[in-house]
Amino acid sequence: MIRPDGPTRIVRAILANLVAVVGVAVLGWSVGALLIVYWVEAAVVTVRGAFQGLFAQRQPEDTALTSLPGQSWDEKRGGVSFGPLPPIYPRNIHVVLSGILAMLIFWPIAGAVVVVAVESSSGGIPAGSLALAVLGVIASHVVGIVEYFWTTQYTDWSVRSAMPGSYVVGVFILGIGGLSALDASGRAAPVGVLIAATTVKLLVDLSRGALGFGLRSSPSPVDWADESLEQQVPDGDPTAVFETDRRSLLVRAPALTPLVLMAPPYAILPLLAGVIGLFVGTQAGILTLGAAVALVAGGRVIGVDVKRGHLEYRVYHNQVVAYDTLLEAPQWTVQRKTIENIAIVSSIFDPIRPGTPTVVVSTYGDDRRLYALARPTDFVDTIRGEDRWASALGIRLRLSSGHIQYHACWRESESKSWSSLIFS
């Protein structure tokens, strides 16, 4: 079945491949010229996917490398809006960075292969038609980005759907790898083989465009578990609101920078500083190490700020809701009746670090830690005090209802006894 937006996608597929097909079939392009087009397209597709992935509304089904920046935002709900664009979702940044990292590793390697193929090509590179082909590729994906926002596709896609990783891998392996192997044979590539390669590439793009082959679908709204959390938040105003001491939280954040620099993948930064200091000079190595420390410390400040810096805890009659004022979305909610214990947990670092101790809210099989609350004691007293009042009220109501029930039963039995005497 043809997709509703299939015609537009077909036009974009033709725009991206037409010049390459004509270049091989009519203009006599070599393997090197075709490799340049595919190499550029791999980068353009990755950049487009990374940009689109930031705005994808659906929660990703899986995560990326667990050690990359942004991994702590995987469970964050809500997004931040900038101007007329839809919200950017922090939970998507981790996956976007993993795609960019993969491109930074493999794209230069593929570029070196392309350079070797270009140097070995006979007849030179047709600069004019090649530039036109590259512009066609870029224009095709720019139109795709406009369509992504114009038709609000971001509401139905997850970050994995917006980033066509399998397509990029296919361009690398089948396009660049296959054509490079053909060129390495030392013989001029037959025109028929190049025409077949460009035709297959065109057909793949057409199938993806018209029929959606290779495009991963996202969960439907009814299957998206996060949406139910909005409905769990009570209506009306909370009885109390407790904010996070953001300033103290951000001052704490850089403290673990030395430990972070000792773990992969960040450990490569001090090693790089050592290599630079050994081969370039001590001063250059120290400057590199200082830059690495500043980069990681700044990243930790941003990471902690997005994860916890804007949380406030809203206490309702039956629930406690953690609400993020930056992302404008609830992050979690706890039923008051499921709270088994609430306590302020001390740490050996409390005397030297700014801010207040951590509050732990224990429910059935789960602990939630509330870091750097501005008024931790008041929060604990509010939960405990209201719960004690509710328990006392419940006992009174039960006693009162029992008392009323006793008198009702006594009166009922008394009336039955009198009636039996009268009618006997």
GUZAGU-744326 format. One record per residue (C-alpha): x, z, y; residue number from 1. Coordinates in steps of 0.001 Angstrom, whole numbers, plus 500000, padded with zeros to 6 digits. Layout:
BEGIN
rec x:X z:Z y:Y kedren:NUM
...
END
This chain:
BEGIN
rec x:500000 z:500000 y:500000 kedren:1
rec x:501360 z:498995 y:503400 kedren:2
rec x:501933 z:501877 y:505819 kedren:3
rec x:499892 z:501933 y:509076 kedren:4
rec x:503096 z:501545 y:511087 kedren:5
rec x:504481 z:498984 y:508627 kedren:6
rec x:504433 z:495954 y:510992 kedren:7
rec x:506560 z:497741 y:513573 kedren:8
rec x:509025 z:498814 y:510902 kedren:9
rec x:509221 z:495256 y:509572 kedren:10
rec x:510121 z:493987 y:513056 kedren:11
rec x:512829 z:496634 y:513349 kedren:12
rec x:514265 z:495731 y:509923 kedren:13
rec x:514458 z:492058 y:510886 kedren:14
rec x:516017 z:492954 y:514241 kedren:15
rec x:518727 z:494997 y:512545 kedren:16
rec x:519614 z:492405 y:509879 kedren:17
rec x:518791 z:488961 y:511238 kedren:18
rec x:522069 z:488318 y:513061 kedren:19
rec x:524114 z:489445 y:510039 kedren:20
rec x:522180 z:487105 y:507726 kedren:21
rec x:522616 z:484189 y:510129 kedren:22
rec x:526261 z:485099 y:510685 kedren:23
rec x:527052 z:484917 y:506974 kedren:24
rec x:524859 z:481938 y:506125 kedren:25
rec x:525487 z:479748 y:509199 kedren:26
rec x:528454 z:481037 y:511207 kedren:27
rec x:530783 z:481688 y:508281 kedren:28
rec x:531352 z:485395 y:508751 kedren:29
rec x:534048 z:487037 y:506659 kedren:30
rec x:533834 z:490319 y:504769 kedren:31
rec x:535544 z:492097 y:507666 kedren:32
rec x:532858 z:491092 y:510186 kedren:33
rec x:530070 z:492259 y:507874 kedren:34
rec x:531842 z:495553 y:507221 kedren:35
rec x:532037 z:496271 y:510948 kedren:36
rec x:528257 z:495882 y:511267 kedren:37
rec x:527535 z:498188 y:508326 kedren:38
rec x:530117 z:500715 y:509486 kedren:39
rec x:528531 z:500911 y:512953 kedren:40
rec x:525043 z:501116 y:511447 kedren:41
rec x:526024 z:504119 y:509311 kedren:42
rec x:527024 z:505990 y:512471 kedren:43
rec x:523910 z:504910 y:514397 kedren:44
rec x:521595 z:505979 y:511562 kedren:45
rec x:523299 z:509380 y:511347 kedren:46
rec x:523038 z:509983 y:515098 kedren:47
rec x:519405 z:508918 y:515085 kedren:48
rec x:518587 z:511163 y:512122 kedren:49
rec x:520356 z:514144 y:513682 kedren:50
rec x:518449 z:513701 y:516935 kedren:51
rec x:515096 z:513280 y:515197 kedren:52
rec x:515776 z:516180 y:512863 kedren:53
rec x:515955 z:518650 y:515748 kedren:54
rec x:512277 z:518056 y:516519 kedren:55
rec x:510887 z:517897 y:512951 kedren:56
rec x:508045 z:520397 y:512756 kedren:57
rec x:507720 z:520907 y:509017 kedren:58
rec x:509843 z:523566 y:507393 kedren:59
rec x:512649 z:522071 y:505249 kedren:60
rec x:512250 z:522492 y:501517 kedren:61
rec x:515924 z:523381 y:501053 kedren:62
rec x:518881 z:524410 y:503176 kedren:63
rec x:522337 z:522976 y:503739 kedren:64
rec x:525800 z:524486 y:503389 kedren:65
rec x:525387 z:528249 y:503739 kedren:66
rec x:528545 z:528774 y:505780 kedren:67
rec x:527795 z:526428 y:508670 kedren:68
rec x:526662 z:527615 y:512132 kedren:69
rec x:522926 z:528100 y:512439 kedren:70
rec x:522454 z:529250 y:508841 kedren:71
rec x:521002 z:532561 y:510080 kedren:72
rec x:518210 z:530620 y:511826 kedren:73
rec x:516790 z:529130 y:508622 kedren:74
rec x:513828 z:531521 y:508625 kedren:75
rec x:513091 z:531340 y:512353 kedren:76
rec x:509640 z:530125 y:513308 kedren:77
rec x:508726 z:528303 y:516494 kedren:78
rec x:510735 z:526119 y:518843 kedren:79
rec x:512065 z:525736 y:522377 kedren:80
rec x:510733 z:522979 y:524647 kedren:81
rec x:512826 z:521051 y:527157 kedren:82
rec x:510915 z:518914 y:529630 kedren:83
rec x:508509 z:516345 y:528202 kedren:84
rec x:510069 z:516403 y:524730 kedren:85
rec x:508469 z:518336 y:521857 kedren:86
rec x:510018 z:521663 y:520803 kedren:87
rec x:513445 z:521858 y:519197 kedren:88
rec x:513313 z:524060 y:516100 kedren:89
rec x:516390 z:526274 y:515557 kedren:90
rec x:515779 z:526334 y:511794 kedren:91
rec x:516638 z:522600 y:511695 kedren:92
rec x:520043 z:522909 y:513390 kedren:93
rec x:521789 z:524065 y:510222 kedren:94
rec x:520744 z:520947 y:508294 kedren:95
rec x:521555 z:518673 y:511250 kedren:96
rec x:525073 z:520109 y:511486 kedren:97
rec x:525645 z:519545 y:507773 kedren:98
rec x:524757 z:515859 y:508189 kedren:99
rec x:527047 z:515511 y:511189 kedren:100
rec x:529878 z:517245 y:509325 kedren:101
rec x:529534 z:514861 y:506390 kedren:102
rec x:529679 z:511911 y:508792 kedren:103
rec x:532779 z:513290 y:510541 kedren:104
rec x:534507 z:513464 y:507164 kedren:105
rec x:533543 z:510118 y:505642 kedren:106
rec x:533061 z:507828 y:508643 kedren:107
rec x:536766 z:507777 y:509697 kedren:108
rec x:537774 z:507134 y:506076 kedren:109
rec x:535364 z:504217 y:505903 kedren:110
rec x:536708 z:503044 y:509265 kedren:111
rec x:540218 z:502841 y:507853 kedren:112
rec x:538890 z:500699 y:504991 kedren:113
rec x:537141 z:498448 y:507506 kedren:114
rec x:540334 z:498055 y:509556 kedren:115
rec x:542280 z:496965 y:506471 kedren:116
rec x:539568 z:494455 y:505589 kedren:117
rec x:539499 z:493072 y:509138 kedren:118
rec x:543278 z:492633 y:509231 kedren:119
rec x:543220 z:490764 y:505936 kedren:120
rec x:540374 z:488476 y:506995 kedren:121
rec x:541267 z:484897 y:507740 kedren:122
rec x:539833 z:483065 y:510718 kedren:123
rec x:539505 z:486099 y:512962 kedren:124
rec x:536434 z:488029 y:513970 kedren:125
rec x:533569 z:486268 y:515814 kedren:126
rec x:533340 z:488667 y:518748 kedren:127
rec x:530230 z:487170 y:520365 kedren:128
rec x:527917 z:487050 y:517341 kedren:129
rec x:529330 z:490330 y:516047 kedren:130
rec x:528510 z:492077 y:519340 kedren:131
rec x:524996 z:490616 y:519159 kedren:132
rec x:524575 z:491970 y:515622 kedren:133
rec x:525726 z:495457 y:516694 kedren:134
rec x:523317 z:495390 y:519646 kedren:135
rec x:520522 z:494402 y:517265 kedren:136
rec x:521292 z:497384 y:515042 kedren:137
rec x:521344 z:499772 y:517991 kedren:138
rec x:518142 z:498313 y:519480 kedren:139
rec x:516359 z:498618 y:516153 kedren:140
rec x:517097 z:502324 y:515879 kedren:141
rec x:516339 z:503017 y:519547 kedren:142
rec x:512899 z:501503 y:518951 kedren:143
rec x:512632 z:503726 y:515875 kedren:144
rec x:513330 z:506837 y:517972 kedren:145
rec x:510711 z:505824 y:520544 kedren:146
rec x:508205 z:505232 y:517744 kedren:147
rec x:509067 z:508627 y:516223 kedren:148
rec x:507963 z:510406 y:519396 kedren:149
rec x:505232 z:507999 y:520514 kedren:150
rec x:503344 z:508262 y:517205 kedren:151
rec x:504144 z:512000 y:516818 kedren:152
rec x:505823 z:511497 y:513457 kedren:153
rec x:507781 z:514700 y:514085 kedren:154
rec x:504633 z:516708 y:513309 kedren:155
rec x:504546 z:515392 y:509735 kedren:156
rec x:508263 z:515300 y:508891 kedren:157
rec x:510769 z:517930 y:507910 kedren:158
rec x:514379 z:517725 y:509007 kedren:159
rec x:515295 z:516306 y:505592 kedren:160
rec x:512734 z:513522 y:506012 kedren:161
rec x:514035 z:512695 y:509494 kedren:162
rec x:517655 z:512430 y:508315 kedren:163
rec x:517999 z:509472 y:505889 kedren:164
rec x:521014 z:510783 y:504011 kedren:165
rec x:520482 z:508618 y:500928 kedren:166
rec x:520307 z:505520 y:503108 kedren:167
rec x:523648 z:506329 y:504766 kedren:168
rec x:525219 z:506997 y:501370 kedren:169
rec x:523925 z:503649 y:500174 kedren:170
rec x:525451 z:501857 y:503168 kedren:171
rec x:528771 z:503573 y:502505 kedren:172
rec x:528974 z:503038 y:498757 kedren:173
rec x:527196 z:499724 y:498180 kedren:174
rec x:527880 z:498093 y:501525 kedren:175
rec x:531294 z:499190 y:502709 kedren:176
rec x:532625 z:500194 y:499275 kedren:177
rec x:531387 z:497140 y:497400 kedren:178
rec x:532428 z:494599 y:500000 kedren:179
rec x:535830 z:496270 y:500418 kedren:180
rec x:536434 z:496092 y:496678 kedren:181
rec x:535529 z:492428 y:496791 kedren:182
rec x:537914 z:491838 y:499676 kedren:183
rec x:540703 z:493756 y:497924 kedren:184
rec x:540675 z:491265 y:495095 kedren:185
rec x:542818 z:488978 y:497268 kedren:186
rec x:540431 z:486056 y:497125 kedren:187
rec x:538060 z:484888 y:499836 kedren:188
rec x:534598 z:486218 y:499202 kedren:189
rec x:532164 z:483488 y:498127 kedren:190
rec x:529540 z:482740 y:500743 kedren:191
rec x:526826 z:483189 y:498130 kedren:192
rec x:527925 z:486769 y:497469 kedren:193
rec x:527851 z:487655 y:501167 kedren:194
rec x:524432 z:486045 y:501584 kedren:195
rec x:523183 z:488018 y:498588 kedren:196
rec x:524554 z:491274 y:500069 kedren:197
rec x:522885 z:490760 y:503450 kedren:198
rec x:519634 z:489628 y:501800 kedren:199
rec x:519508 z:492723 y:499586 kedren:200
rec x:520154 z:494911 y:502631 kedren:201
rec x:517310 z:493183 y:504481 kedren:202
rec x:514928 z:493610 y:501535 kedren:203
rec x:515787 z:497315 y:501241 kedren:204
rec x:515043 z:497847 y:504941 kedren:205
rec x:511787 z:495897 y:504643 kedren:206
rec x:510648 z:497939 y:501637 kedren:207
rec x:511446 z:501181 y:503435 kedren:208
rec x:509616 z:499961 y:506515 kedren:209
rec x:506458 z:498418 y:505107 kedren:210
rec x:505881 z:500546 y:502011 kedren:211
rec x:507804 z:503708 y:502824 kedren:212
rec x:510071 z:503484 y:499746 kedren:213
rec x:512840 z:506077 y:500001 kedren:214
rec x:511085 z:508070 y:502729 kedren:215
rec x:510529 z:511607 y:501513 kedren:216
rec x:507120 z:513006 y:502319 kedren:217
rec x:506639 z:516442 y:503823 kedren:218
rec x:504194 z:519104 y:502687 kedren:219
rec x:500661 z:518789 y:503960 kedren:220
rec x:499434 z:521392 y:506458 kedren:221
rec x:497494 z:523277 y:503791 kedren:222
rec x:500650 z:523612 y:501689 kedren:223
rec x:502821 z:524856 y:504542 kedren:224
rec x:503035 z:528591 y:503978 kedren:225
rec x:504280 z:529424 y:507479 kedren:226
rec x:501039 z:528342 y:509134 kedren:227
rec x:499118 z:531248 y:507623 kedren:228
rec x:501239 z:533765 y:509543 kedren:229
rec x:499593 z:532807 y:512832 kedren:230
rec x:496232 z:533695 y:511356 kedren:231
rec x:497483 z:537111 y:510236 kedren:232
rec x:498210 z:538262 y:513791 kedren:233
rec x:495306 z:540418 y:515062 kedren:234
rec x:493278 z:539351 y:518063 kedren:235
rec x:493436 z:541394 y:521231 kedren:236
rec x:496242 z:543376 y:522840 kedren:237
rec x:498604 z:545611 y:520846 kedren:238
rec x:498509 z:549371 y:521324 kedren:239
rec x:502258 z:549403 y:522086 kedren:240
rec x:505124 z:546916 y:522551 kedren:241
rec x:508798 z:547702 y:521891 kedren:242
rec x:511480 z:545305 y:523163 kedren:243
rec x:514989 z:544607 y:521921 kedren:244
rec x:517916 z:545743 y:524046 kedren:245
rec x:519247 z:542198 y:524366 kedren:246
rec x:522291 z:543078 y:526454 kedren:247
rec x:523611 z:545604 y:523940 kedren:248
rec x:522914 z:543217 y:521098 kedren:249
rec x:524944 z:540428 y:522693 kedren:250
rec x:527846 z:542736 y:523522 kedren:251
rec x:528042 z:543711 y:519842 kedren:252
rec x:528017 z:540123 y:518579 kedren:253
rec x:531722 z:539175 y:519035 kedren:254
rec x:532955 z:542286 y:517214 kedren:255
rec x:533015 z:540562 y:513801 kedren:256
rec x:534898 z:537488 y:515046 kedren:257
rec x:538199 z:538422 y:513287 kedren:258
rec x:536376 z:538748 y:509945 kedren:259
rec x:534565 z:535443 y:510468 kedren:260
rec x:537889 z:533677 y:511099 kedren:261
rec x:539132 z:534908 y:507724 kedren:262
rec x:536282 z:533269 y:505774 kedren:263
rec x:535710 z:529566 y:505079 kedren:264
rec x:535080 z:527210 y:506736 kedren:265
rec x:536262 z:528995 y:509870 kedren:266
rec x:539561 z:530038 y:508270 kedren:267
rec x:540801 z:526512 y:508891 kedren:268
rec x:540953 z:527273 y:512636 kedren:269
rec x:543721 z:529929 y:512502 kedren:270
rec x:545537 z:527808 y:509924 kedren:271
rec x:545374 z:524872 y:512335 kedren:272
rec x:546674 z:527118 y:515107 kedren:273
rec x:549571 z:528127 y:512878 kedren:274
rec x:550448 z:524519 y:512080 kedren:275
rec x:550351 z:523605 y:515773 kedren:276
rec x:552507 z:526609 y:516622 kedren:277
rec x:555017 z:525593 y:513943 kedren:278
rec x:555346 z:521925 y:514864 kedren:279
rec x:554424 z:521835 y:518561 kedren:280
rec x:555386 z:525222 y:519920 kedren:281
rec x:554473 z:528884 y:519960 kedren:282
rec x:552576 z:528627 y:523224 kedren:283
rec x:550467 z:525739 y:521953 kedren:284
rec x:549668 z:527684 y:518775 kedren:285
rec x:548600 z:530762 y:520749 kedren:286
rec x:546401 z:528650 y:523015 kedren:287
rec x:544796 z:527005 y:519982 kedren:288
rec x:544165 z:530383 y:518356 kedren:289
rec x:542673 z:531713 y:521595 kedren:290
rec x:540388 z:528697 y:521844 kedren:291
rec x:539303 z:529216 y:518222 kedren:292
rec x:538536 z:532889 y:518844 kedren:293
rec x:536570 z:532033 y:521995 kedren:294
rec x:534646 z:529302 y:520160 kedren:295
rec x:533667 z:531539 y:517234 kedren:296
rec x:532845 z:534509 y:519476 kedren:297
rec x:530673 z:532328 y:521696 kedren:298
rec x:528959 z:530905 y:518649 kedren:299
rec x:528191 z:534399 y:517379 kedren:300
rec x:526713 z:535409 y:520734 kedren:301
rec x:524435 z:532357 y:520728 kedren:302
rec x:523543 z:532878 y:517072 kedren:303
rec x:522602 z:536535 y:517498 kedren:304
rec x:520725 z:535813 y:520714 kedren:305
rec x:518513 z:533193 y:519083 kedren:306
rec x:518009 z:535229 y:515916 kedren:307
rec x:517305 z:538672 y:517376 kedren:308
rec x:517792 z:538730 y:521153 kedren:309
rec x:514202 z:537857 y:522087 kedren:310
rec x:512299 z:539832 y:519480 kedren:311
rec x:509688 z:542340 y:520486 kedren:312
rec x:507698 z:544473 y:518086 kedren:313
rec x:503978 z:544676 y:518719 kedren:314
rec x:502142 z:547608 y:517190 kedren:315
rec x:498473 z:547044 y:516401 kedren:316
rec x:496007 z:549419 y:514798 kedren:317
rec x:496588 z:547945 y:511312 kedren:318
rec x:499766 z:545885 y:511693 kedren:319
rec x:503264 z:545620 y:513118 kedren:320
rec x:504186 z:542113 y:514313 kedren:321
rec x:507698 z:540893 y:515193 kedren:322
rec x:507187 z:538294 y:517935 kedren:323
rec x:509893 z:536019 y:519364 kedren:324
rec x:509309 z:535473 y:523093 kedren:325
rec x:511862 z:532622 y:523268 kedren:326
rec x:510312 z:530599 y:520438 kedren:327
rec x:506797 z:531851 y:521238 kedren:328
rec x:505905 z:532513 y:517618 kedren:329
rec x:505475 z:535517 y:515307 kedren:330
rec x:508364 z:535942 y:512874 kedren:331
rec x:506854 z:538404 y:510427 kedren:332
rec x:504050 z:540894 y:510125 kedren:333
rec x:503646 z:544107 y:508125 kedren:334
rec x:500434 z:545883 y:507237 kedren:335
rec x:500617 z:549489 y:508423 kedren:336
rec x:499187 z:550756 y:505144 kedren:337
rec x:502079 z:549174 y:503202 kedren:338
rec x:504792 z:551058 y:505136 kedren:339
rec x:506322 z:553594 y:502779 kedren:340
rec x:508971 z:554926 y:505143 kedren:341
rec x:510337 z:554354 y:508635 kedren:342
rec x:513642 z:555857 y:509727 kedren:343
rec x:516526 z:555533 y:512163 kedren:344
rec x:519681 z:554719 y:510186 kedren:345
rec x:523010 z:555883 y:511592 kedren:346
rec x:526327 z:554037 y:511304 kedren:347
rec x:529934 z:555087 y:511659 kedren:348
rec x:530195 z:552566 y:514518 kedren:349
rec x:527347 z:554081 y:516559 kedren:350
rec x:529658 z:556218 y:518746 kedren:351
rec x:531754 z:553235 y:519835 kedren:352
rec x:529331 z:550317 y:519947 kedren:353
rec x:526739 z:549832 y:522688 kedren:354
rec x:523045 z:550089 y:522057 kedren:355
rec x:520933 z:552175 y:519742 kedren:356
rec x:520969 z:552731 y:515959 kedren:357
rec x:519058 z:550476 y:513592 kedren:358
rec x:515473 z:551232 y:512600 kedren:359
rec x:514522 z:550453 y:508990 kedren:360
rec x:510905 z:549822 y:508090 kedren:361
rec x:510461 z:550110 y:504315 kedren:362
rec x:507474 z:548508 y:502607 kedren:363
rec x:506738 z:547856 y:498950 kedren:364
rec x:510016 z:546407 y:497673 kedren:365
rec x:511240 z:545201 y:501070 kedren:366
rec x:513208 z:546589 y:504022 kedren:367
rec x:513073 z:545168 y:507536 kedren:368
rec x:515843 z:546103 y:509942 kedren:369
rec x:515113 z:546323 y:513641 kedren:370
rec x:518405 z:546022 y:515526 kedren:371
rec x:519104 z:547401 y:519007 kedren:372
rec x:515589 z:548554 y:519840 kedren:373
rec x:515375 z:549756 y:523422 kedren:374
rec x:513319 z:552826 y:522388 kedren:375
rec x:513837 z:553437 y:518675 kedren:376
rec x:512649 z:557046 y:518661 kedren:377
rec x:509431 z:556160 y:520473 kedren:378
rec x:508818 z:553330 y:518002 kedren:379
rec x:509233 z:555638 y:514993 kedren:380
rec x:507087 z:558353 y:516590 kedren:381
rec x:504378 z:555823 y:517423 kedren:382
rec x:504163 z:554555 y:513848 kedren:383
rec x:504329 z:558000 y:512315 kedren:384
rec x:502015 z:559593 y:514873 kedren:385
rec x:499283 z:556965 y:514606 kedren:386
rec x:499529 z:556966 y:510825 kedren:387
rec x:499198 z:560775 y:510703 kedren:388
rec x:496239 z:560593 y:513076 kedren:389
rec x:494636 z:557882 y:510957 kedren:390
rec x:495181 z:559935 y:507781 kedren:391
rec x:493714 z:563048 y:509396 kedren:392
rec x:490745 z:561050 y:510661 kedren:393
rec x:490223 z:559605 y:507191 kedren:394
rec x:490238 z:563085 y:505650 kedren:395
rec x:487729 z:564312 y:508237 kedren:396
rec x:485477 z:561347 y:507622 kedren:397
rec x:485659 z:561861 y:503884 kedren:398
rec x:484896 z:565574 y:504248 kedren:399
rec x:482107 z:564861 y:506674 kedren:400
rec x:480585 z:562196 y:504462 kedren:401
rec x:480850 z:564535 y:501482 kedren:402
rec x:479103 z:567291 y:503417 kedren:403
rec x:476281 z:564959 y:504436 kedren:404
rec x:475995 z:563638 y:500887 kedren:405
rec x:475737 z:567216 y:499526 kedren:406
rec x:472895 z:568116 y:501916 kedren:407
rec x:471112 z:564874 y:501159 kedren:408
rec x:471299 z:565543 y:497418 kedren:409
rec x:470107 z:569148 y:497938 kedren:410
rec x:467147 z:568029 y:500015 kedren:411
rec x:466310 z:565322 y:497497 kedren:412
rec x:466393 z:567801 y:494597 kedren:413
rec x:464356 z:570320 y:496602 kedren:414
rec x:461651 z:567768 y:497370 kedren:415
rec x:461537 z:566731 y:493715 kedren:416
rec x:461060 z:570367 y:492643 kedren:417
rec x:458175 z:570910 y:495096 kedren:418
rec x:456484 z:567705 y:494071 kedren:419
rec x:456674 z:568703 y:490411 kedren:420
rec x:454965 z:572021 y:491219 kedren:421
rec x:452165 z:570365 y:493193 kedren:422
rec x:451344 z:567591 y:490739 kedren:423
rec x:451881 z:569514 y:487497 kedren:424
END
